[in-house]
């Protein structure tokens, strides 16, 4: 809803959605993301409607997670009239959904500590995904390309971790997602350091790294 309001306000105020390369990419990603989400919802998530109507049917979360990841892409670009408060509220609801899933599998999970470490890591990781902001630094073309590719890659990594936890897997500590996050986030933070320090991403990539080390170390310690 927030993305639709943002586009509507941009158009109603006479702003060209494709006035520059950055806006063109941002709004194109918004449209592709929303359309892709709706297509997946209609074509792949229909069985869940039956599950809601018939309680004896099992809910399938795989395509819902993938559809959610596709929709999340639209939130990874800063557009004109972005409503940050509404974005955070929507994301809060998503985190609540993950929390409810974790609570639901808590009783049947063999390693409960690892499950909750995984949840904390997943939340921190999701916050470490950089939102694309237009920059005026000298290397802005390279910076924006890295932002675009990096944010899409990290949304993919987040979706992968989300799928694991919704498939009742309490271990979210394969090494490649955190390595990918560090490789993406650190150059973005450094490149824009003199223009504006992205403290939000800096804090959460640091927290994600710490939680990964703690979770992975705990997993290794408990391995027979």
Secondary structure, DSSP 8 states (H G I E B T S, - for coil): -HHHHHHHHHHHTT--TTSSHHHHHHHHHHHHHHHHHHHHHHHHSTHHHHHHHSTTS----HHHHHHHHHHHHHTTB--TT--HHHHHHHHHHHHHHHHHHHHHHHTT-S-HHHHHHHHHHHHHHHHTS--B----STTHHHHHHHHHHHHHHHHHHHHHHHHHHHTT------HHHHHHHHHHHHHHHHHTTTT---HHHHHHHHHHHHHHHHHHHHHHHH--
